[in-house]
Amino acid sequence: MSPIIVKTIQLFLSLSILIVLHELGHFIPAKIFKTRVEKFFLFFDVKYALFKKKIGETVYGIGWLPLGGYVKISGMIDESMDKEQMAQPAQPWEFRSKPAWQRLIIMIGGVTVNLLLGFFIYIMILFTWGTPEVRSEAFPNGFTIAEELQQYGFREGDNILTVDGETPTNLMDLNRMLLIRGIEEVEVKHLDGTSETIALPDSLGTYLYKAGATNPINPRTPSTLDSVPLQMPAAMAGLQAGDKVISINGEDATWWHQFTSIVRNSEGPLDLVYERSGVLDTVQLAATPDRQIGVYVANTFNADGLSQRNYSLAEAIPAGIEYGYWTLHDYVASLKFLFTKKGATEIGGFGTIAQLFPETWNWQGFWMSTALISIILAFMNILPIPALDGGHVMFLLYEMISGRKPSDKFMEYAQMVGFFILIGLLLYANGNDIYRAIFD
């Protein structure tokens, strides 16, 4: 099955689960407080629904427009903009007749469910699959270091010993920590065997992001070919698995990061020197229009530095909560990059979300992505923007503090403004996806 289809199926399944549970977060407290819920829909039923059935006082259904879902609560100004109902005298079963504290609980229910669900999924992932541990021993060749980091004292081939005084258990998280969490100091071991503790500035993450060095530290891998797909330039030129690339166009290409940089930035034919069975030879080939020649290299991880940590349920609960906390923390902290020119162009819509899922069906990958999206939805929905849950919460808190309830007319206008803001963001984000798909 095509990876695009697999990703799309996972995206729809994940969003369906999250939307239904989010809306249940509103539905259940509404029913507890004896508030009438007129509709409960997965996706939007603009003009018509794919399916609907009335049970009791609520119509349950599935809409055709997969941009979210909703519950229509009687006596509430929401996306339905039911002005006719709001013009009638308030009824005891309506949202507007309930005390402010009950309305607040109803409104924060969806966000609460998404947040707790994300934490719960992480707990179950750790309990079921554990977590990989990747220590410095896994990298016999050290790391390739971006120029932006070398100015602080890092050197090519460094290995990482400690981060802020602690031995890291998963060095694959190091780039995220450098960009988002902030690291004060890193102890490294240079190729000459000496060790050094390098102090880092507070502004390092923003500097790296603006410079485009979003992965400044990567495992250093030799340019030894692992596979050479047929019908690609490398195979047609005679390169084979096991060949060791020495240079390209006279430039050193013995390491994979050098190899990829030269191929990506060169124009015209490539003169490639390689070693096979101790003998050097040269081939000339041309890269494809997207600067590919069709070769893959094998990872050179040392198994001594790789392990798997398993958790009992009692251990998984605090570990999963901690994992969820740092996921939320890192997402919120990364939002500062949106206010840069580069960050604004990287906002994505459904296409970007779909890329979070694995290309082949993998339950661990599916649930990891679902937990992340659930936590993101919780944060985004609590933002104080009219038409979002956070907008309603903002006005409810104002009412509870001031003792004055905003007028229905004000709420209608606020809902309309929020709706247009959300539509604008939706169009911009998905427009970025389309632009990248065409031009990148």
Solvent accessible surface area in square Angstrom, and as a share of the most:
residue,aa,sasa,rsa
1,M,172,0.77
2,S,47,0.30
3,P,63,0.40
4,I,132,0.67
5,I,87,0.44
6,V,13,0.07
7,K,19,0.08
8,T,56,0.32
9,I,81,0.41
10,Q,0,0.00
11,L,12,0.06
12,F,87,0.36
13,L,68,0.34
14,S,0,0.00
15,L,23,0.12
16,S,25,0.16
17,I,49,0.25
18,L,0,0.00
19,I,20,0.10
20,V,50,0.28
21,L,55,0.27
22,H,17,0.08
23,E,13,0.06
24,L,56,0.28
25,G,6,0.05
26,H,9,0.04
27,F,28,0.12
28,I,92,0.47
29,P,17,0.11
30,A,0,0.00
31,K,79,0.34
32,I,116,0.59
33,F,36,0.15
34,K,161,0.68
35,T,2,0.01
36,R,81,0.30
37,V,0,0.00
38,E,43,0.19
39,K,64,0.27
40,F,19,0.08
41,F,1,0.00
42,L,25,0.12
43,F,22,0.09
44,F,52,0.22
45,D,28,0.15
46,V,72,0.41
47,K,195,0.83
48,Y,130,0.49
49,A,26,0.20
50,L,120,0.60
51,F,107,0.45
52,K,134,0.57
53,K,116,0.49
54,K,132,0.56
55,I,104,0.53
56,G,68,0.66
57,E,70,0.31
58,T,2,0.01
59,V,32,0.18
60,Y,68,0.26
61,G,8,0.08
62,I,67,0.34
63,G,0,0.00
64,W,101,0.35
65,L,48,0.24
66,P,46,0.29
67,L,70,0.35
68,G,16,0.15
69,G,14,0.14
70,Y,19,0.07
71,V,12,0.07
72,K,19,0.08
73,I,3,0.02
74,S,1,0.01
75,G,1,0.01
76,M,18,0.08
77,I,13,0.06
78,D,5,0.03
79,E,75,0.34
80,S,47,0.30
81,M,51,0.23
82,D,44,0.23
83,K,107,0.45
84,E,138,0.62
85,Q,38,0.17
86,M,19,0.08
87,A,82,0.64
88,Q,103,0.46
89,P,97,0.61
90,A,59,0.46
91,Q,61,0.27
92,P,98,0.61
93,W,93,0.32
94,E,7,0.03
95,F,16,0.07
96,R,40,0.15
97,S,50,0.32
98,K,27,0.12
99,P,64,0.40
100,A,19,0.15
101,W,130,0.45
102,Q,29,0.13
103,R,15,0.06
104,L,32,0.16
105,I,70,0.35
106,I,0,0.00
107,M,6,0.03
108,I,58,0.30
109,G,10,0.09
110,G,0,0.00
111,V,16,0.09
112,T,59,0.34
113,V,46,0.26
114,N,0,0.00
115,L,53,0.27
116,L,109,0.54
117,L,27,0.14
118,G,0,0.00
119,F,35,0.15
120,F,114,0.48
121,I,11,0.05
122,Y,6,0.02
123,I,19,0.10
124,M,68,0.31
125,I,5,0.02
126,L,8,0.04
127,F,91,0.38
128,T,82,0.47
129,W,87,0.31
130,G,2,0.02
131,T,29,0.17
132,P,73,0.46
133,E,38,0.17
134,V,14,0.08
135,R,64,0.24
136,S,25,0.16
137,E,95,0.43
138,A,0,0.00
139,F,6,0.03
140,P,86,0.54
141,N,36,0.18
142,G,4,0.04
143,F,4,0.02
144,T,14,0.08
145,I,7,0.03
146,A,27,0.21
147,E,144,0.65
148,E,41,0.18
149,L,0,0.00
150,Q,70,0.31
151,Q,115,0.51
152,Y,67,0.26
153,G,24,0.24
154,F,4,0.02
155,R,118,0.43
156,E,55,0.25
157,G,3,0.03
158,D,0,0.00
159,N,25,0.13
160,I,1,0.00
161,L,54,0.27
162,T,28,0.16
163,V,9,0.05
164,D,68,0.35
165,G,60,0.57
166,E,128,0.57
167,T,96,0.56
168,P,21,0.13
169,T,80,0.47
170,N,36,0.19
171,L,5,0.03
172,M,103,0.46
173,D,46,0.24
174,L,5,0.02
175,N,23,0.12
176,R,88,0.32
177,M,44,0.20
178,L,3,0.02
179,L,17,0.09
180,I,33,0.17
181,R,71,0.26
182,G,47,0.46
183,I,10,0.05
184,E,127,0.57
185,E,72,0.32
186,V,2,0.01
187,E,52,0.24
188,V,0,0.00
189,K,95,0.40
190,H,7,0.03
191,L,116,0.58
192,D,96,0.50
193,G,44,0.42
194,T,72,0.42
195,S,66,0.42
196,E,67,0.30
197,T,79,0.46
198,I,4,0.02
199,A,80,0.62
200,L,15,0.08
201,P,52,0.33
202,D,145,0.75
203,S,74,0.48
204,L,5,0.03
205,G,7,0.06
206,T,45,0.26
207,Y,84,0.32
208,L,0,0.00
209,Y,15,0.06
210,K,127,0.54
211,A,49,0.38
212,G,42,0.40
213,A,13,0.10
214,T,47,0.27
215,N,92,0.47
216,P,3,0.02
217,I,6,0.03
218,N,55,0.28
219,P,39,0.25
220,R,25,0.09
221,T,16,0.09
222,P,38,0.24
223,S,2,0.01
224,T,47,0.27
225,L,4,0.02
226,D,77,0.40
227,S,45,0.29
228,V,24,0.14
229,P,50,0.31
230,L,146,0.73
231,Q,149,0.66
232,M,56,0.25
233,P,23,0.15
234,A,0,0.00
235,A,25,0.20
236,M,147,0.66
237,A,32,0.25
238,G,35,0.34
239,L,7,0.04
240,Q,96,0.43
241,A,65,0.50
242,G,46,0.45
243,D,1,0.01
244,K,102,0.43
245,V,3,0.02
246,I,53,0.27
247,S,18,0.12
248,I,0,0.00
249,N,61,0.31
250,G,76,0.73
251,E,97,0.43
252,D,80,0.41
253,A,0,0.00
254,T,47,0.27
255,W,52,0.18
256,W,66,0.23
257,H,59,0.27
258,Q,50,0.22
259,F,5,0.02
260,T,40,0.24
261,S,41,0.26
262,I,15,0.08
263,V,7,0.04
264,R,142,0.52
265,N,106,0.54
266,S,19,0.12
267,E,163,0.73
268,G,39,0.38
269,P,80,0.51
270,L,0,0.00
271,D,61,0.32
272,L,0,0.00
273,V,38,0.22
274,Y,12,0.05
275,E,50,0.22
276,R,80,0.29
277,S,115,0.74
278,G,61,0.58
279,V,100,0.57
280,L,110,0.55
281,D,75,0.39
282,T,75,0.44
283,V,23,0.13
284,Q,119,0.53
285,L,13,0.06
286,A,63,0.49
287,A,17,0.13
288,T,33,0.19
289,P,142,0.90
290,D,99,0.51
291,R,63,0.23
292,Q,96,0.43
293,I,5,0.02
294,G,10,0.09
295,V,14,0.08
296,Y,131,0.50
297,V,30,0.17
298,A,46,0.36
299,N,113,0.58
300,T,53,0.31
301,F,73,0.30
302,N,56,0.29
303,A,79,0.61
304,D,111,0.58
305,G,0,0.00
306,L,70,0.35
307,S,48,0.31
308,Q,91,0.41
309,R,114,0.41
310,N,113,0.58
311,Y,26,0.10
312,S,55,0.36
313,L,87,0.43
314,A,79,0.61
315,E,84,0.38
316,A,0,0.00
317,I,77,0.39
318,P,78,0.49
319,A,23,0.18
320,G,0,0.00
321,I,76,0.39
322,E,101,0.45
323,Y,76,0.29
324,G,0,0.00
325,Y,113,0.43
326,W,83,0.29
327,T,13,0.07
328,L,44,0.22
329,H,62,0.27
330,D,7,0.04
331,Y,46,0.18
332,V,59,0.34
333,A,27,0.21
334,S,30,0.19
335,L,38,0.19
336,K,96,0.41
337,F,12,0.05
338,L,66,0.33
339,F,181,0.76
340,T,23,0.13
341,K,183,0.78
342,K,68,0.29
343,G,1,0.01
344,A,34,0.26
345,T,77,0.45
346,E,83,0.37
347,I,51,0.26
348,G,24,0.23
349,G,7,0.06
350,F,59,0.24
351,G,35,0.34
352,T,55,0.32
353,I,48,0.24
354,A,12,0.10
355,Q,121,0.54
356,L,76,0.38
357,F,4,0.01
358,P,36,0.23
359,E,102,0.46
360,T,101,0.59
361,W,100,0.35
362,N,70,0.36
363,W,126,0.44
364,Q,57,0.25
365,G,19,0.18
366,F,0,0.00
367,W,71,0.25
368,M,64,0.29
369,S,8,0.05
370,T,0,0.00
371,A,0,0.00
372,L,49,0.24
373,I,7,0.04
374,S,0,0.00
375,I,0,0.00
376,I,37,0.19
377,L,49,0.24
378,A,3,0.02
379,F,40,0.17
380,M,70,0.31
381,N,26,0.13
382,I,64,0.32
383,L,46,0.23
384,P,81,0.51
385,I,37,0.19
386,P,26,0.16
387,A,23,0.18
388,L,27,0.13
389,D,15,0.08
390,G,3,0.03
391,G,1,0.01
392,H,17,0.08
393,V,17,0.09
394,M,72,0.32
395,F,27,0.11
396,L,9,0.05
397,L,78,0.39
398,Y,98,0.37
399,E,21,0.10
400,M,85,0.38
401,I,150,0.76
402,S,39,0.25
403,G,65,0.63
404,R,153,0.56
405,K,98,0.42
406,P,21,0.13
407,S,67,0.43
408,D,56,0.29
409,K,115,0.49
410,F,102,0.42
411,M,31,0.14
412,E,16,0.07
413,Y,130,0.50
414,A,11,0.09
415,Q,8,0.04
416,M,79,0.35
417,V,87,0.50
418,G,0,0.00
419,F,98,0.41
420,F,129,0.54
421,I,78,0.40
422,L,51,0.25
423,I,62,0.31
424,G,37,0.35
425,L,92,0.46
426,L,54,0.27
427,L,123,0.61
428,Y,99,0.38
429,A,10,0.08
430,N,34,0.17
431,G,33,0.32
432,N,21,0.11
433,D,23,0.12
434,I,107,0.55
435,Y,129,0.49
436,R,64,0.23
437,A,86,0.67
438,I,117,0.59
439,F,135,0.56
440,D,131,0.68
